[in-house]
């Protein structure tokens, strides 16, 4: 991760809106061939529900008002972004990674392989804490998908992927993951279910199908140590050198 034209950015506390701006700046650098890849590690400084842009999940004023009045423990902000999937809650205690890179020109792009590479890194991260993780969908989890990372059958990481066509040919991959570190799961899912209700979606998320890192280990590493562990997992994987 430390070769020329590669970046490592870490934000212990920042707004989700600023991260979205930073991702767009990095994509522009990749488009201009000023950058080969960047690992962006961050944690939100305030509770924010992130919606996929589109008609299914409208960023409505009634929902925005409800998020600030119906949650006893936090006033949740509301943002949307260009991505698929489902609503994702961001707050302190959730670490995020955004890995932006140019897909190798000598290899046909594969959604499956891109996800598998990211999951391999996350598996190495959890192994550093003596934890054996599994990759599969998790029924009743928020933003469910086949490339969730699970511990003992409970979701601890959600992943997402966006591909941008590079000018002049090629593809830029924005691979993302949220890692549950130290959160009250029952509170974390409340804004998601509130959003489902306002958007007319019958599904409901259940707290008990999720878990967090600090529920599975005795030590309490700082966010800086966790960032270092994630970075080292990328390096050890050898997948992005």
Phi and psi in degrees as a GROMACS rama.xvg file:
@    title "Ramachandran Plot"
@    xaxis  label "Phi"
@    yaxis  label "Psi"
@TYPE xy
-116.249  10.7663  UNK-2
-70.77  168.544  UNK-3
-57.3598  142.065  UNK-4
66.9088  26.9213  UNK-5
-126.339  142.142  UNK-6
-125.744  149.562  UNK-7
-127.696  116.774  UNK-8
-119.802  135.068  UNK-9
-133.013  130.1  UNK-10
-128.859  109.33  UNK-11
-66.8474  -37.3232  UNK-12
-147.141  124.661  UNK-13
-158.595  163.979  UNK-14
-80.6344  150.215  UNK-15
-62.6781  -37.7619  UNK-16
-60.3947  -40.1527  UNK-17
-66.5297  -35.2199  UNK-18
-65.7695  -41.7925  UNK-19
-60.8951  -39.9227  UNK-20
-63.9287  -43.8264  UNK-21
-63.0167  -42.4356  UNK-22
-58.899  -42.4718  UNK-23
-64.3438  -38.3791  UNK-24
-62.9333  -41.9323  UNK-25
-68.4036  -38.2614  UNK-26
-60.8569  -41.0284  UNK-27
-62.7413  -37.9758  UNK-28
-67.0079  -39.1185  UNK-29
-65.5246  -40.6504  UNK-30
-62.129  -34.541  UNK-31
-88.5198  6.87806  UNK-32
61.6936  26.5264  UNK-33
-91.1082  -8.6061  UNK-34
-148.864  142.659  UNK-35
-98.7979  -39.1052  UNK-36
-164.222  159.037  UNK-37
-146.477  135.191  UNK-38
-106.032  116.972  UNK-39
-111.438  115.658  UNK-40
-112.452  133.41  UNK-41
-157.937  161.638  UNK-42
-136.687  134.229  UNK-43
-69.7487  145.235  UNK-44
-94.6881  -6.98979  UNK-45
-150.554  149.869  UNK-46
-60.3313  127.846  UNK-47
-142.533  128.467  UNK-48
-95.0931  122.346  UNK-49
-102.628  123.181  UNK-50
-104.36  144.536  UNK-51
-67.5761  135.173  UNK-52
-65.8985  138.12  UNK-53
145.374  174.708  UNK-54
-72.7461  -26.3559  UNK-55
-67.3987  -33.287  UNK-56
-124.216  72.9127  UNK-57
-68.8792  139.8  UNK-58
-85.2121  74.1994  UNK-59
-88.9116  154.687  UNK-60
-67.2561  -38.0085  UNK-61
-59.6135  -40.9031  UNK-62
-65.9905  -43.0824  UNK-63
-59.2504  -43.023  UNK-64
-65.5332  -40.3459  UNK-65
-64.9681  -37.6923  UNK-66
-64.9878  -25.6919  UNK-67
-94.1199  -8.91612  UNK-68
-119.048  -22.4767  UNK-69
-102.811  5.25315  UNK-70
-111.273  114.442  UNK-71
-67.9046  -31.3004  UNK-72
-96.77  -12.218  UNK-73
-163.691  147.258  UNK-74
-94.9954  113.58  UNK-75
-89.5659  132.146  UNK-76
-80.5418  166.031  UNK-77
-133.442  127.907  UNK-78
-139.559  155.106  UNK-79
-123.695  157.7  UNK-80
-146.144  162.425  UNK-81
-76.7774  92.5482  UNK-82
-162.357  164.689  UNK-83
-92.5844  -160.402  UNK-84
88.6191  -143.27  UNK-85
-141.033  172.284  UNK-86
-57.3294  141.783  UNK-87
-129.194  125.053  UNK-88
-85.2808  132.439  UNK-89
-116.878  135.573  UNK-90
-165.601  167.775  UNK-91
-55.5399  138.521  UNK-92
100.362  -4.29919  UNK-93
-118.321  119.891  UNK-94
-95.715  138.249  UNK-95
-119.264  147.47  UNK-96
-127.364  139.527  UNK-97
-123.282  116.236  UNK-98
-111.225  114.589  UNK-99
-109.83  128.345  UNK-100
-157.53  159.785  UNK-101
-88.8994  126.86  UNK-102
-65.1921  137.613  UNK-103
-55.5172  132.773  UNK-104
-66.0097  -27.8323  UNK-105
-88.6481  11.8918  UNK-106
-133.915  130.958  UNK-107
-64.618  135.314  UNK-108
-65.7571  138.081  UNK-109
-138.158  118.533  UNK-110
-57.7049  -44.6445  UNK-111
-60.9167  -46.612  UNK-112
-66.1036  -39.5228  UNK-113
-61.7392  -42.6941  UNK-114
-65.9519  -43.6633  UNK-115
-61.9353  -38.4625  UNK-116
-62.3855  -45.6057  UNK-117
-62.4627  -43.5475  UNK-118
-65.0524  -32.3885  UNK-119
-62.5486  -40.7939  UNK-120
-62.9368  -45.9876  UNK-121
-65.0991  -35.5974  UNK-122
-61.7071  -41.404  UNK-123
-64.1279  -39.4287  UNK-124
-58.6362  -48.665  UNK-125
-69.58  -32.1289  UNK-126
-62.1467  -28.3045  UNK-127
-63.6143  -20.9046  UNK-128
-104.373  14.1564  UNK-129
73.0535  24.434  UNK-130
-109.471  135.598  UNK-131
-100.529  110.321  UNK-132
-101.001  159.797  UNK-133
-129.704  151.078  UNK-134
-111.118  114.458  UNK-135
-172.485  167  UNK-136
-66.7906  155.942  UNK-137
-133.336  103.841  UNK-138
-57.6148  136.434  UNK-139
73.3979  12.4455  UNK-140
-88.9809  159.963  UNK-141
-81.5834  145.267  UNK-142
47.7893  54.6133  UNK-143
-67.9562  151.387  UNK-144
-168.66  164.362  UNK-145
-67.2982  -16.358  UNK-146
-111.75  32.6719  UNK-147
-66.373  149.506  UNK-148
-101.699  131.276  UNK-149
-124.276  149.796  UNK-150
-120.295  119.756  UNK-151
55.0019  38.2679  UNK-152
82.8622  1.94635  UNK-153
-112.862  139.631  UNK-154
-72.2979  130.541  UNK-155
-122.147  -19.7929  UNK-156
-137.392  136.412  UNK-157
-112.046  146.168  UNK-158
-125.715  156.518  UNK-159
-149.554  165.288  UNK-160
-151.11  137.154  UNK-161
-131.742  139.359  UNK-162
-118.723  130.844  UNK-163
-116.002  130.327  UNK-164
-70.8671  128.225  UNK-165
-83.9466  138.471  UNK-166
-62.0552  130.715  UNK-167
87.527  0.932026  UNK-168
110.274  153.1  UNK-169
99.3182  176.211  UNK-170
-134.746  141.715  UNK-171
-105.095  129.18  UNK-172
-105.571  130.405  UNK-173
-111.894  100.808  UNK-174
-99.0541  134.765  UNK-175
-131.514  152.372  UNK-176
-151.266  141.08  UNK-177
-112.578  135.847  UNK-178
-119.248  120.467  UNK-179
-77.5554  117.09  UNK-180
-105.975  -58.9818  UNK-181
-151.702  85.7444  UNK-182
-138.295  155.547  UNK-183
-84.467  104.135  UNK-184
-62.6616  -36.4318  UNK-185
-63.4867  -32.9724  UNK-186
-80.5611  -33.8442  UNK-187
-62.2189  -36.0384  UNK-188
-84.4856  -13.0481  UNK-189
-57.9021  -47.7665  UNK-190
-65.6897  -28.5344  UNK-191
-67.2488  -48.185  UNK-192
-67.1499  -32.6699  UNK-193
-64.2914  -41.1232  UNK-194
-63.4656  -44.1753  UNK-195
-55.6817  -43.8689  UNK-196
-62.6892  -46.7722  UNK-197
-69.0212  -28.0657  UNK-198
-94.2336  6.20501  UNK-199
71.3506  27.5896  UNK-200
-97.9753  127.461  UNK-201
-78.8521  -21.5586  UNK-202
-62.4553  154.192  UNK-203
-137.101  142.327  UNK-204
-88.8209  144.833  UNK-205
-116.187  131.625  UNK-206
-63.0408  -36.6906  UNK-207
-70.1185  -8.82654  UNK-208
-91.9976  3.59705  UNK-209
-112.418  161.856  UNK-210
-147.296  166.119  UNK-211
-126.445  157.054  UNK-212
-56.7014  -43.6901  UNK-213
-71.1845  -10.6784  UNK-214
-81.0223  -11.2802  UNK-215
-117.435  -4.69403  UNK-216
-134.373  157.997  UNK-217
-85.8551  -34.9857  UNK-218
-75.3584  164.215  UNK-219
-129.036  74.1038  UNK-220
-62.8616  147.162  UNK-221
-69.8707  166.255  UNK-222
-63.5875  -32.3832  UNK-223
-65.3384  -42.6955  UNK-224
-63.504  -40.3136  UNK-225
-65.0362  -41.8928  UNK-226
-59.9605  -43.2457  UNK-227
-63.1904  -38.3395  UNK-228
-67.1798  -39.9245  UNK-229
-64.9206  -44.719  UNK-230
-59.8937  -43.7403  UNK-231
-65.2399  -34.5062  UNK-232
-64.1605  -38.2583  UNK-233
-62.2022  -44.5759  UNK-234
-64.988  -46.7954  UNK-235
-63.9651  -29.2259  UNK-236
-66.4535  -29.5946  UNK-237
65.5051  12.937  UNK-238
-86.3084  -18.3149  UNK-239
-125.128  17.9128  UNK-240
